Amino acid sequence: MTRTDRQRWLLPSHLVEPGGTGAARPRRTVRDWVVDTLVFLLAALFGLVAIDTSARYNSDAVNLTDQILGALACGALWLRRRWPAGLAAALAVAGALVPAAAGAMLASLFSVAVRRPFRDVAWIVGLALAGAVATVFVRPDPETGAVLGILLGVSLTLLVTAWGMLVRARRQLVEALRERAERAESEAELRAAQAQRLAREAIAREMHDVLAHRLTLLSVHAGALEFRPDAPPEQIARAAGVIRDSAHDALQDLREIIGVLRAPGEENGGGDRPQPTLATLGALVDESREAGTEVVLHSAVDDPGSVPAATGRTAYRIAQEGLTNARKHAPGAPVTVTLRGRPGDGLTVEVRNPAPGGPVPHVPGSGQGLIGLSERAALAGGRLDHGPDPGGGFSLTAWLPWPA
């Protein structure tokens, strides 16, 4: 049980069980019962004082009638939450004729000022003011003059009305703050869900970048073994070793990604393998060369380790996707990877390959990796351009920020 649930009895019923149009009337809370009991007792005390005063100059029959009608008026206050306007109008008329009902009339007027809009309050207050003036002449008090009686009646009526309207304004402020807090909480939950969705999309792109490279190596060497069953044993052994290593690395990468999905708070899914950086680009090029792709690396970056980790990781993924695309769409063609840049000017990664020597079958899912790379580069604050070269090849160029 939360602290708010434990303190529900301290709140009015309209805050504990807010209802809209057509909603059932909320049940009274403990606070409501206490308030209604106090209001009843105060109205009864006010009525007893009025009866004691009028008993000095009225007959017994009139006093008995005042007592009965005053008791009925005080008892009717238990209905003020259900019919505030109608009860206040009836008690305003009764209060003009029976002084013992004046306390109940003021209590019902307060309820109207708290619960009803101003246009309803205005005519009921006017009726109550008229009753306060009329009671001075219908039931005159010899000990109090007419002018003083009118001033007291009008002052009490206006004071109770102002008090009720002040309480209504405060309740409206509390309602507005409550709605704002609920809206802010809903927006925070929506932002959290959106951030989670973006994180999962980023993980999906990471899965594509990592596994596509590994699986392409598997496909290339498996195809070589299929079409060259008469190859020398050392070549078959080397291809089988590459297939084994690529499958192992792909499985390890997939395990890391699944670990991230299971425990989003862990950076590497609980594994101890470091994330790739620009310093590991040479290993990626060597891996592609072992797979049979002719790769030429031109690096004008003197110290790849000085590149920020996020920028280096993005550059690595871009080069990896470029090499994967070259193997899929231009098998056998040489690939040139160029790195250049310095702090303050940014880092440029360029992957180029000439046109393939023959027809290349269509590869399902083409283009998805480039879309992911474009989003990755944009998230890093850079840009990515790709497209066919005039000579028939393909180029992929990305620029990433490198702060000074």
N, C-alpha and C positions, 0 to 999 in steps of 0.2 A: 504494500500500500504506500503510495507516494504521499508527500507532504500536502499536496493540493487535495487529495482524496480525504485525508484526515481533517482538513479544515473546511470541507464542504458545508458543514453545519453553520459556519460563520458567514456564509454568503447568502444573498437573497435568492429566492427560487428562480427568478428570471435569469440569473447568471449561472446557476447550476444546471438548469434544464432550459436553455433558450429555445423558444418555439417560434416558428414562422406563421404565415397565414394559414388558418385552418388547423393549426396544431393544438393539441389538447392543453388545457391549462396546467401549468406545472404545479406539483405538489408543494405544500409548505415545508420549508426547512425548519430546523430547530430555532434558527434566528427569527424566522417569520412568526413562529408561535410565540416567542418571547415578546416581539414587537407588538403583535396583535393583542396579547394579554395586557401589556402596559398601556396601550392605547385605550382598551376597554376600561381599565381601572381609572385612568385619568379622566375619561369622559364621564364615568360614573361619579367620581369625586366632584367634578365640575357641576354635574347635575344635582348632587346632594347639597352643595353650597347654594345653588339657585333655589332649590326647594325650601331650604331652611330660611332663605331671605324672603321668599314670597309667602311663607306660612305666617308671617307676622301681620299681613294685611289682607289675606284671602280666606275664604271659608274652607271648612274641612272637605267639602265635596270637590272644590277646585284643587285643593292640595292633593287629594287622592287621585284625581284625574292626572295632575302633573306627574305624580310618582309612577303611575302606570305607563303613561306615554313616554316618560323619560327612560324607564327601564326598557321599554320596547325599542326606543331609539338607540340606546347603548347596545342592546343585543343585536340590532341590525348591523352594527359595525363589523361583525364577523363575515358579512357578505360584501364588504367594501372591495375586496380583491376581485370578486366575480362581476359585480355591477357597480363600478365606482361612480359613473356619471349619473345613472338613474337614482342611486341611493343618495347622492349628494343633493340632487334637485329636490327629492322628497323631504330630506332632513332640513333643507333651507326653508321650505314652507312650514314644516313642523316647528322649527326653531323660532319662527316669527310669532307663533301662537303659544308655544310651551317653552318657557325659559329653561326647564330641565333638559331639553333636547339640544341646547346650544352647544354643549361640549361635544356631543356626537356629531353635530353639524360641522364644527371646525375640524374634527378628525377626518370626516369624509371629504371635506374640501381639500385637506392636505393630500389625501390619496388621489383625488382627481388631478391636482396640480403635479403630482409625481408621475402619474401613469397616462394621462391623456394629452393630446396636442393642445396648443394654445387656443384654437378656435372653440374647442369644447370647454376649456377652462374659463374663457371670457364670459360666456353667457351664464354659466353656473355661478361665477363670482358676482356678476351683476344681480342675479337672483338672490344670492346671499346678502349682498349689500342692501338690497331693497328690504329683505327680511329683517336685517339689523336695524334699519330705520323704523320699520313698521312695528316691531316689538316694543319700542319705546312708547308708542301711542296705544297699542292693543293691550299691553300688560305694563302700565306705568309703575315705576318704583318711586314711592314717595320720598325715600331717602336719597335718591339720585335724580338730578335734574334731567330734562329732556336733552339739552345740549351735551352734557357730559355722557349720558347714556348713548347717544348717537356716536360721539367721538370714540368711546370705548368699543362699541360694536364694529364700527368701520375699521378702527385700527387693528383689532384682533383678526378680522377677516383678511385684510390686506397683508398683515404680518404672516399669517399661516400660509396664504397663497404664495407669497414671495419665498418663504422657506421651502415649500414643496417644489417650486420651479427651480430653486437652487439645487435641490437634491436630484431633480430630473436631469439638469444639465451635467451634474457630476456623473450620474449613471451613464449618460450618453457618451461622455468622455471615456469612461472605463470600457464601454462597449467598443468604441472606436479603437482604443489601444489594444483591446483583446483581439479584434479582427486583424489589426496590423501585425500583432505578434504571430497569430496563426498563419497569416499570409506570408510573413517572413520565414516562418518555419517550413511552410510548403515550398517556398522558393529555394530554401537551402537544401531540402531533400531533392528537389528537381535538379539543382546544380550538382549535387553529389551523384545522382543517377547519371546525369550527362557526363560528368567527369569519369565515372566508371565505364560508361559506354565508349568514350574516347580512348580510355586506357586499353580496353579490350580490342578496339580497332587497331591501336598501335601495336598490340601484341600480335594481332593477326597479320599485320604487315611485316612484323619482325619474323614471324613464322615463314611467310612467303620468301623473304629475302634469304633466310638461312637455309631452309630446306630445299628451295629451288636450286641453289648452287650445288648442294650435296647430291640431290637426286639427278641433276643433269650429268654429273660425273658418273653416277651409276648407269644412266642410260647410254652414255657414250661408250663406256668400256664393255657393257653388256652387249651393245650392238657390234662392237669390234669382235668380241668373242663369237658372236653368232655368224657373222659374215666371213671371219677368218679362222675357221676351225683348224686349218693347217698351219697356223702361225707357229713360229719357234716356241719351244717350251718356256724360255725365259720371258718372252713377251706375254704369253698367257699367264705366267706366274705374276708378272708385274701388274697386269690388268686385274687379276683376281685380288691382288693386294690392295690396289686402289679401291676396288669395289668394297672390299672388307673394311678398309679405313673410312671410306665415305659413309657406308652404312652405320658404322659405329659412331661417327661424328654426328650424323643426322639423328640417330637415336638419342645421343646425349643432348643435342640441342632441343629436340622435342621434349625430353624429360625436363629440361630447364624451363621451357615455356609452360608446360603443364604445372610445374611447381609454382610458377608465378601466378597462374590462374587459381591454384589452390590456396596460395598465401600471398595476396597482393601486397602485403607490407614488406615482404622480403625482396631485396633488390635482384638477386640472382636465383630466386626460387629455391634457396637453401643450398645451392651448389657452390663449389669453390673455384669454378673456372672464370677467369677474368673476361670482361667484355672486350671485343676487338677495338683497336685504335689504329691510328695512321701508322704507328710503328710496326704493326703486324701486317701491313699491306704486302711486304715482300714475301711473307709466307703464303699469302693468298695467290700471288703470282706464281710462286714455285709450285703450288698445288695444281694450278691450271696447266702449267707446263708439263707436269707429270701426267696429266690427263690427255696430252697430245696436242694442246693448243699452243701455237707460237705467240708468245706474249713478249712485248718490248715495254719496259718500264723506264720512263724519263721523269726523274724527280729533281726539281729545282729547290726543294725544301731541305735545307741543311740539317735541321734537327727535327725529325718528325715527332719526337717525344715532347717538344715544346708546344705543339698544337694542343689547344684545349681538348679535354676528353670527349665532350659532346660533339664538337666539330670533327675531331678525328674519327669518331665512331660513325658519324653520318657520311663522311668521305669514304670510309671503308665500305659501308653498305652500298653506296653509289657505284664504286668500282666493282664490287662483287656482282651487283645486278647487271652492270655493263658486260662483264665477262660471261655471265650466264646467258644473256641475250645473244651475244656473239656466237656462243657454242650452239644455241638453239636455231638461230636464223641464218648464220653464215658458218656452218661447220667446215673446218679446215682452213679458214681464212685467218691471216695474222691479225693480231689485235695490238693496238698501241695505247698504253695508259700513260697520261702525262699529268704531273703534279707541279703546280707552281703557286707562289704566293709568299707573303710575309706578314708579320703583325701590322695591323692598321690598314692593309690593302685587301685582306681577305685571302681565302684559299680557293683555287680553281682545280677541279678534277675533270679530266677529259678522257673519254674512251672512244676510240675510233677503230673501225674495221672496214676493209674494202668489200665489194659485192662478192657473194659466193660464186664459186666456179660453175655450179650447175643448179638445177631446180631443187628447191627445198620444200618438203611437205609442210602443210599448215600445222602449226602447233596450237592445240586448244588452250584457251585462257591467255592468249597473247595480249599485251598492253596493260594487264593488271599491275605488274611490277613497276612499270613506269609511272602509273598513277600514284602508287604508294610512295615512290621516290620523290615525286613532285610535292606531295603533302609533307613528306619528311623534311625536304629542303625548305619548304615554306615555314614549317614549324621552327626550324633552326634559324630563321631570319634571312635565308638565302633564296636562290632561284635555280631552276633547272630547265635546260633547253635540250631538245632531242629531235631528231628527224633525219631523213636521208640526205646524203651529200650529193653535190652535182655529179660526181663521177660514178655514182651508183652504190656507194658504201653507206654507212650509217655512223652517226656521231652522237655522243651524249656528253653534254657539258654542264657542269654545275658550279655555281659560285656560292661559297659559304663565308659568313663573317668570321674574321680573326681579329679580335680586339688587340690594340697596341699594348 
